[in-house]
Amino acid sequence: MRAAAAKKSRPSRPQLFIGTAGWTVPREHQRSFAREGKTPSSASGLERYASALRCAEINTTFYRRHKPGTFERWRDSVPEDFEFAVKMPGAITHETNLSSPRAALDEFLGDVRHLGKKLGPILVQLPPSAVFDARRCGTFFRILRDLHAGPIACEPRHESWYEERVSELFARHDIARVVADPARPHGASEPAGSKALVYLRLHGSPRRYWSPYDHRRLEEWAESIARAPKRSVVWCVFDNTASGAAAGDALKLLKIMKRRSRGKGRALREGKKLP
């Protein structure tokens, strides 16, 4: 399937997707998910998760291929407005360092298209050792865009990727540079590239993958999301899953965003000027 066929129109889709890496719901949060979505006890873990949140990041594709039926089962287990982000295989991003990617990309994209309309962004996560090489990386993203027209986010972790020339490369190919927390290197705290997609990956801070976010930090992330470009789609994925904090943090941020939305609606009805 070529790029033109991969495009999809989503006028009725929400512009904000909040979820977690994977869809594990720790025991301490299971009641919250059941209450939010009124999910029957016989539902699968993914169905329970999708009753309260409308996106998830599939990270297992980094390590291995999945059968078409697996993607189709996931696709059919979630509501119409649910989407999956899918991490690109490490064989492409880590083992070959983005070199000679066409055959591997064809295979990967052919697999994930079994998600159908539930396919959201492709996540290209790079190792900290991956230094930016203009020729190799330019070729990689050109081929990727030739094969796939959907949203793409890239999470580089070497400081060489946070220069203006790289931001221009991302913008040219309509690829969003991930906003990561903790920001390593420092430039990872700012988005770059695509104006259509903003992709946040919140790994937990100060202890990566473990620390939950307190209310103040969640309010700060809500404010960052509110400042996203108009008409952009914002993904906020909590990756602090080692402690089980991700699911609770996602629900808390969702409630904050709903509260802000209600407050904005009231202000509009009352004719107040908004910032």
C-alpha positions in Angstrom: 0.0 0.0 0.0 1.4 3.3 -1.0 1.5 6.6 1.0 -1.6 8.1 -0.7 -3.7 5.1 0.3 -2.6 5.4 3.9 -4.1 8.9 4.4 -7.3 9.1 6.4 -9.7 11.9 7.2 -10.6 12.2 10.8 -12.9 15.3 11.2 -14.8 13.7 14.0 -11.8 12.4 16.0 -10.7 14.1 19.2 -7.7 16.4 18.9 -6.2 15.1 22.2 -5.1 11.5 22.9 -4.0 10.6 26.4 -2.8 7.1 27.2 0.0 4.9 28.3 2.8 2.8 26.9 1.0 -0.6 26.7 -2.4 -1.0 28.3 -1.7 -2.6 31.6 -4.0 -1.4 34.4 -2.5 -2.0 37.8 -4.7 -3.5 40.5 -5.0 -0.2 42.4 -6.5 1.5 39.3 -8.8 -1.2 38.0 -11.9 0.2 39.8 -11.3 3.6 38.3 -11.3 2.2 34.8 -14.3 0.1 35.4 -16.2 3.0 36.8 -15.2 5.4 34.0 -16.3 3.0 31.2 -18.7 0.7 33.1 -16.9 -2.2 31.6 -18.2 -5.8 32.3 -16.0 -8.1 34.3 -15.6 -10.4 31.3 -13.9 -7.8 29.2 -10.2 -8.2 28.2 -7.5 -6.0 29.6 -7.4 -3.9 26.4 -11.2 -3.5 26.4 -11.1 -2.3 30.1 -8.3 0.1 29.3 -10.1 1.5 26.2 -13.2 2.2 28.2 -11.5 5.1 29.9 -8.6 6.1 27.6 -8.6 6.5 23.9 -5.0 5.7 22.9 -2.2 3.4 23.7 1.4 3.0 22.5 2.4 -0.5 21.2 6.0 -1.0 22.3 6.3 -4.8 21.7 6.8 -4.2 17.9 10.2 -2.8 18.8 11.3 -6.4 19.8 9.3 -8.7 17.5 6.8 -9.0 14.7 3.1 -9.8 15.4 0.8 -11.8 13.3 -1.9 -9.9 11.3 -4.5 -11.5 13.4 -3.0 -10.0 16.6 -3.3 -6.5 15.2 -6.8 -7.2 13.9 -7.9 -8.5 17.4 -6.5 -5.3 19.0 -8.2 -3.2 16.3 -11.6 -4.9 16.9 -11.4 -4.7 20.7 -11.5 -0.9 21.0 -14.0 1.9 20.2 -14.1 3.7 16.9 -12.3 6.8 18.3 -9.4 4.8 19.7 -6.0 4.8 18.1 -2.7 3.0 18.6 0.8 4.5 18.2 3.3 1.8 17.1 7.0 1.8 17.9 9.2 1.0 15.0 11.3 -2.2 15.3 14.7 -1.9 16.9 16.1 -3.9 13.9 15.6 -0.7 11.9 16.3 2.1 14.4 19.1 0.4 16.5 20.7 -2.5 14.7 21.1 -1.0 11.2 21.2 2.6 12.4 18.5 3.7 9.8 20.6 2.3 6.8 19.1 0.5 3.8 15.6 0.6 5.3 13.1 0.1 2.5 12.5 -3.7 2.7 12.3 -3.6 6.5 10.0 -0.6 6.5 7.8 -2.2 3.9 7.5 -5.3 6.1 6.7 -3.3 9.3 4.2 -0.9 7.7 2.5 -3.9 6.0 2.1 -5.5 9.5 0.7 -2.4 11.3 -1.8 -1.6 8.6 -3.8 -4.5 9.9 -4.8 -1.9 12.6 -6.8 -0.2 9.8 -8.3 3.2 10.9 -7.1 2.6 14.5 -3.5 3.1 13.4 -2.2 6.4 14.8 1.4 7.7 14.8 4.5 5.6 14.0 7.1 6.2 16.7 10.7 6.2 15.7 12.8 6.0 18.9 16.5 6.2 18.4 19.3 5.1 20.8 21.4 7.6 22.7 24.4 6.6 20.6 22.8 7.5 17.3 24.5 10.6 16.0 22.7 12.7 13.4 24.0 12.0 9.9 22.4 14.4 7.4 22.7 12.1 4.4 21.7 8.8 6.0 18.9 10.3 8.0 17.6 12.4 5.1 17.4 9.2 3.0 15.7 7.3 5.7 12.9 9.8 6.3 12.4 10.3 2.6 11.9 6.6 2.1 9.6 6.4 5.1 7.5 9.2 3.8 7.4 7.6 0.4 5.9 4.5 2.0 3.7 6.1 4.7 1.6 9.3 4.7 0.3 9.0 8.3 1.6 10.8 11.4 5.1 10.1 12.5 7.0 11.0 15.6 10.7 10.7 16.3 12.4 10.5 19.7 16.1 11.1 19.2 18.3 10.9 22.3 21.6 12.3 21.1 22.3 16.0 21.4 23.2 16.3 17.7 19.5 15.9 16.8 18.6 19.2 18.5 20.1 21.6 15.9 18.2 23.8 13.5 19.1 21.8 10.5 17.5 18.7 12.0 14.3 20.7 12.9 14.2 21.7 9.3 14.5 18.1 8.2 11.6 17.1 10.4 9.5 19.9 9.2 10.2 19.1 5.6 9.0 15.5 6.1 6.1 16.5 8.5 7.6 14.5 11.4 7.1 15.6 15.0 10.1 15.5 17.3 9.0 14.0 20.6 8.8 16.2 23.7 10.3 13.9 26.4 10.4 14.1 30.1 13.0 13.9 31.7 14.5 16.0 28.8 17.7 14.2 27.9 19.3 16.1 26.2 18.0 19.4 27.3 16.5 20.3 23.9 14.0 17.4 24.3 11.7 19.6 26.3 10.7 21.5 23.1 8.7 20.2 20.1 10.0 20.6 16.6 9.1 19.7 13.0 5.4 18.9 12.2 2.8 21.5 13.0 0.1 18.8 12.7 1.3 16.5 15.5 2.6 17.1 19.0 3.8 14.0 20.7 4.7 13.9 24.4 6.4 10.9 26.1 6.4 11.3 29.9 8.8 8.7 31.3 8.5 9.7 35.0 10.6 12.3 36.8 12.9 12.4 38.7 13.2 8.6 38.6 12.8 7.6 34.9 10.0 4.9 34.4 9.1 4.9 38.1 8.2 8.3 39.4 4.6 9.4 39.3 3.7 13.0 38.4 2.3 15.2 41.2 -0.7 17.5 40.6 1.4 20.5 40.0 3.4 18.8 37.2 0.2 17.4 35.6 -1.3 21.0 35.6 1.9 22.2 33.9 1.6 19.5 31.2 -2.0 20.5 30.7 -0.9 24.0 30.1 1.7 22.9 27.6 -1.0 20.9 25.8 -3.2 23.9 25.7 -0.5 25.9 24.0 -0.2 23.4 21.1 -0.7 24.8 17.6 -4.3 25.1 16.5 -5.6 22.2 14.5 -2.8 20.0 15.7 -3.3 16.5 17.1 -1.7 16.1 20.5 -0.6 12.7 21.9 0.5 12.4 25.5 1.8 9.0 26.5 2.8 8.1 30.0 5.7 5.7 30.1 6.3 5.5 33.9 4.9 2.0 33.8 7.5 0.3 36.0 5.8 1.5 39.2 2.3 1.3 37.7 1.9 5.1 37.9 1.2 5.6 34.2 -2.5 4.6 34.2 -3.3 6.8 37.2 -1.4 9.7 35.8 -3.2 9.4 32.5 -6.6 9.4 34.2 -5.6 12.4 36.3 -4.4 14.4 33.3 -7.6 13.5 31.4 -9.7 14.9 34.2 -7.7 18.1 34.3 -8.1 18.6 30.6 -11.9 17.9 30.9 -12.1 20.5 33.7 -10.2 23.1 31.6 -12.5 22.4 28.6 -15.6 22.9 30.7 -14.2 26.1 32.1 -13.4 27.4 28.6 -16.9 26.5 27.5 -18.4 28.5 30.4 -16.2 31.5 29.6 -17.4 31.5 25.9 -21.0 31.3 26.9 -20.5 34.2 29.3 -18.7 36.3 26.7 -15.4 36.4 28.6 -12.2 37.0 26.7 -9.9 34.0 26.9 -6.1 34.1 27.0 
